[in-house]
Amino acid sequence: MDHHFSWYSLLPFYGNLHEYLQQNYAFTVVFSPGGILPDIKTITTVDHIYAALFINVILCSIGLSVYLKTKDIKNFTIPSKKVSLVNILEIYYEIVRTVIKDILGDKYKLHISFIGSLGLFVLFANVVGLCPGLPPCTGNLNTTLACGLSVFIYFNYHGFKVHGLGHIGHLANPIGSWWGWFLAPLFLPIEGIGLFVRPFSLGIRLAGNMIGDHSVMTAFASLSPLLLPLPFFFFGLVVSIIQAFVFCLLTSIYISLHTSEAH
């Protein structure tokens, strides 16, 4: 199999979508294989769109399945001894809860659905991307920057909800004292840049790691498609889990920074 082959390209409307985006949105291309802000702007692939839709279908199917199985809560008062989808998701929930509770404190319940859902999306996208012919949507900056932007909107929304206009005031006076306002012309641009860089740091970090991981596996798979890539597939699985964990961890930290009472 050609290691640049994508099963997504065989799906309906793939070519039509690619052509439509090239004709109408090619001007939005910032990064390309030719570099940053290329003279000839080309949308090279729409694999990430189909991959993201595929992951969402998987997660919705899992969610529906678990909902139907746990609809009668009386049957789940005693955990099953068998390994099941419900047990696995319970373990995932406990891991996420433990991590974000240490960071967010008692308010973790308000944010666990957002952080847990986003973490599941990143985790499944990374792991599915290990399969030959299924490039990960998290290996594309469009997807990871969209995730980063979602986190940015989320923690700013809750920052305004908790602190009101004080959320902006903190950027000008992070010290919190009256004399800190005299340093506002210095702090405001520094804090503002730091704030707006966060979604980009989240997106670029995730995409960079997944692109690198996928490139290494592709390179070794091209040398020997049978045994040689196996250790790198295991390494890729570890990287996929770690990156999902780091994404959830950083999201929790950003939420904590902008919603804490001492903000």
C-alpha positions as CSV (number, residue, x, y, z in Angstrom):
1,M,0.0,0.0,0.0
2,D,1.2,3.5,-0.8
3,H,2.0,5.1,2.5
4,H,0.5,8.4,1.3
5,F,-2.8,6.6,0.5
6,S,-5.9,7.6,2.5
7,W,-9.0,5.5,2.8
8,Y,-10.9,8.8,3.2
9,S,-10.3,9.7,-0.4
10,L,-12.6,6.8,-1.4
11,L,-15.5,8.3,0.5
12,P,-18.4,10.0,-1.3
13,F,-18.0,13.7,-2.2
14,Y,-14.3,13.8,-1.3
15,G,-13.2,15.2,-4.6
16,N,-16.1,17.6,-4.7
17,L,-15.4,19.0,-1.3
18,H,-11.7,19.4,-2.1
19,E,-12.5,21.2,-5.3
20,Y,-15.1,23.5,-3.6
21,L,-12.7,24.4,-0.8
22,Q,-9.9,25.1,-3.3
23,Q,-12.0,27.4,-5.4
24,N,-13.6,29.3,-2.5
25,Y,-11.2,29.2,0.4
26,A,-7.7,28.7,-0.9
27,F,-7.0,32.3,0.0
28,T,-7.1,31.4,3.7
29,V,-4.1,29.0,3.4
30,V,-1.3,30.2,5.7
31,F,0.8,27.0,5.9
32,S,1.7,24.7,3.1
33,P,4.4,22.2,2.2
34,G,6.1,25.1,0.4
35,G,6.3,27.2,3.6
36,I,4.5,30.0,5.4
37,L,2.2,32.3,3.3
38,P,3.0,30.6,-0.1
39,D,2.6,32.5,-3.3
40,I,0.5,29.7,-4.8
41,K,-2.1,28.8,-2.2
42,T,-3.3,25.2,-2.4
43,I,-5.5,23.2,-0.2
44,T,-3.5,19.9,-0.3
45,T,-6.0,17.6,1.5
46,V,-9.4,17.4,3.1
47,D,-8.5,14.2,5.0
48,H,-8.7,16.0,8.3
49,I,-12.3,16.9,7.7
50,Y,-13.4,13.3,7.0
51,A,-11.2,12.1,9.9
52,A,-12.8,14.5,12.3
53,L,-16.3,13.5,11.2
54,F,-15.3,9.8,11.5
55,I,-14.1,10.3,15.1
56,N,-17.3,12.2,15.9
57,V,-19.4,9.3,14.5
58,I,-17.4,6.8,16.7
59,L,-17.8,8.9,19.8
60,C,-21.5,9.5,19.2
61,S,-22.0,5.8,18.7
62,I,-20.1,5.0,21.9
63,G,-22.0,7.6,23.8
64,L,-25.4,6.3,22.6
65,S,-24.4,2.7,23.3
66,V,-23.3,3.5,26.9
67,Y,-26.4,5.6,27.5
68,L,-28.7,2.7,26.4
69,K,-26.7,0.3,28.6
70,T,-26.8,2.5,31.7
71,K,-30.4,3.8,31.2
72,D,-31.5,1.4,33.9
73,I,-29.1,2.6,36.6
74,K,-30.2,-0.1,39.0
75,N,-28.3,-2.7,36.9
76,F,-25.1,-0.8,37.5
77,T,-25.0,-0.4,41.2
78,I,-22.5,-3.3,41.3
79,P,-19.7,-3.0,38.8
80,S,-19.5,-5.9,36.3
81,K,-16.6,-8.3,36.5
82,K,-16.3,-8.4,32.8
83,V,-14.4,-5.8,30.8
84,S,-16.9,-3.7,29.0
85,L,-17.2,-0.3,27.2
86,V,-18.8,1.1,30.3
87,N,-16.0,-0.1,32.6
88,I,-13.4,1.5,30.2
89,L,-15.2,4.8,30.2
90,E,-15.5,4.7,34.0
91,I,-11.7,4.3,34.2
92,Y,-11.2,7.2,31.8
93,Y,-13.6,9.3,33.8
94,E,-11.8,8.6,37.0
95,I,-8.4,9.5,35.5
96,V,-9.8,12.8,34.1
97,R,-11.6,13.6,37.4
98,T,-8.5,13.0,39.4
99,V,-6.3,15.1,37.2
100,I,-8.6,18.1,36.9
101,K,-9.8,18.0,40.5
102,D,-6.3,18.6,41.7
103,I,-6.1,21.7,39.5
104,L,-9.7,23.1,39.6
105,G,-10.7,22.0,43.1
106,D,-14.4,21.6,43.9
107,K,-15.4,23.3,40.7
108,Y,-14.2,20.4,38.5
109,K,-17.7,19.1,38.0
110,L,-18.6,22.3,36.0
111,H,-15.8,21.6,33.5
112,I,-15.3,17.9,33.4
113,S,-17.8,17.3,30.6
114,F,-15.9,19.8,28.3
115,I,-12.4,18.6,29.2
116,G,-13.4,14.9,29.1
117,S,-15.1,15.2,25.8
118,L,-12.3,17.2,24.2
119,G,-9.8,14.7,25.6
120,L,-11.7,11.8,24.2
121,F,-11.8,13.4,20.7
122,V,-8.0,14.0,20.8
123,L,-7.3,10.5,22.1
124,F,-9.4,8.7,19.6
125,A,-8.1,10.9,16.7
126,N,-4.5,10.1,17.7
127,V,-5.1,6.4,18.1
128,V,-7.2,5.9,14.9
129,G,-4.4,7.8,13.1
130,L,-2.0,4.9,13.8
131,C,-4.0,2.7,11.4
132,P,-2.4,2.6,7.9
133,G,-4.4,4.7,5.5
134,L,-6.2,6.7,8.2
135,P,-4.2,9.9,8.7
136,P,-5.0,11.6,12.0
137,C,-7.0,14.8,12.0
138,T,-4.8,15.9,14.9
139,G,-1.9,15.9,12.5
140,N,-3.4,18.9,10.7
141,L,-3.1,22.4,12.1
142,N,-6.7,23.2,11.0
143,T,-8.1,20.7,13.5
144,T,-5.7,21.3,16.4
145,L,-6.1,25.1,16.1
146,A,-9.8,24.6,16.1
147,C,-9.5,22.6,19.4
148,G,-7.2,25.3,20.8
149,L,-9.7,28.0,19.8
150,S,-12.5,26.1,21.5
151,V,-10.5,26.0,24.7
152,F,-9.7,29.7,24.3
153,I,-13.4,30.6,24.0
154,Y,-14.3,28.3,26.8
155,F,-11.9,29.6,29.5
156,N,-12.5,33.2,28.5
157,Y,-16.3,32.7,28.7
158,H,-16.0,31.3,32.2
159,G,-13.5,34.0,33.1
160,F,-16.0,36.7,32.3
161,K,-18.7,34.7,34.0
162,V,-16.8,34.6,37.2
163,H,-15.0,37.9,37.2
164,G,-17.0,40.1,34.8
165,L,-14.9,43.0,33.5
166,G,-12.3,42.1,36.1
167,H,-11.2,39.4,33.7
168,I,-9.9,42.1,31.4
169,G,-8.7,44.2,34.3
170,H,-6.4,41.4,35.4
171,L,-4.5,41.7,32.1
172,A,-3.7,45.3,32.8
173,N,-3.0,44.8,36.5
174,P,-2.1,41.1,37.3
175,I,-0.5,42.2,40.6
176,G,-3.9,43.2,42.0
177,S,-2.6,46.1,44.0
178,W,-3.6,49.8,43.5
179,W,0.0,50.7,42.4
180,G,-0.1,47.9,39.8
181,W,-2.3,50.2,37.6
182,F,0.7,52.4,37.0
183,L,2.4,49.5,35.2
184,A,-0.7,48.8,33.1
185,P,0.9,50.1,29.9
186,L,3.6,47.5,30.4
187,F,1.6,44.6,31.6
188,L,-1.4,44.9,29.2
189,P,0.5,44.1,25.9
190,I,2.5,41.4,27.6
191,E,-0.5,39.7,29.2
192,G,-2.6,40.2,26.1
193,I,0.0,38.5,23.9
194,G,0.3,35.7,26.4
195,L,-3.4,35.2,26.4
196,F,-3.9,35.1,22.6
197,V,-0.9,32.8,22.1
198,R,-2.4,30.1,24.2
199,P,-4.8,28.6,21.6
200,F,-1.9,28.6,19.1
201,S,0.5,26.9,21.5
202,L,-2.1,24.2,22.2
203,G,-2.7,23.6,18.5
204,I,0.9,23.7,17.3
205,R,2.2,21.5,20.1
206,L,-0.4,18.8,19.4
207,A,-0.1,18.9,15.6
208,G,3.7,19.0,15.7
209,N,3.9,15.9,17.9
210,M,1.4,14.0,15.8
211,I,3.0,15.0,12.5
212,G,6.4,13.9,13.8
213,D,5.1,10.6,15.2
214,H,3.2,9.8,12.0
215,S,6.3,10.7,9.9
216,V,8.5,8.3,11.9
217,M,6.1,5.4,11.6
218,T,5.6,6.1,7.8
219,A,9.4,6.2,7.2
220,F,10.0,2.8,9.0
221,A,6.9,1.2,7.5
222,S,8.3,2.0,4.0
223,L,11.5,0.1,4.8
224,S,9.8,-3.0,6.1
225,P,6.0,-3.1,6.3
226,L,5.8,-6.2,8.6
227,L,7.9,-6.3,11.8
228,L,10.1,-3.2,11.8
229,P,7.2,-0.7,12.4
230,L,5.7,-2.6,15.3
231,P,7.9,-0.9,18.1
232,F,7.1,2.4,16.5
233,F,3.4,1.7,16.5
234,F,3.7,1.0,20.2
235,F,5.7,4.2,20.7
236,G,3.0,6.0,18.7
237,L,0.3,4.7,21.0
238,V,2.2,6.0,24.0
239,V,2.7,9.4,22.3
240,S,-1.0,9.5,21.4
241,I,-2.1,8.9,25.0
242,I,0.4,11.4,26.4
243,Q,-0.6,14.1,24.0
244,A,-4.3,13.7,24.9
245,F,-3.3,13.8,28.6
246,V,-1.2,16.9,28.1
247,F,-4.0,18.6,26.2
248,C,-6.5,18.0,29.0
249,L,-3.9,19.1,31.6
250,L,-3.1,22.4,29.9
251,T,-6.8,23.0,29.3
252,S,-7.5,22.5,33.0
253,I,-4.6,24.9,33.9
254,Y,-5.9,27.6,31.6
255,I,-9.4,27.3,33.0
256,S,-8.0,27.4,36.6
257,L,-5.9,30.5,35.8
258,H,-8.9,32.4,34.5
259,T,-11.6,31.3,36.9
260,S,-9.8,31.1,40.3
261,E,-11.0,33.4,43.1
262,A,-7.5,34.9,43.4
263,H,-7.6,35.9,39.7
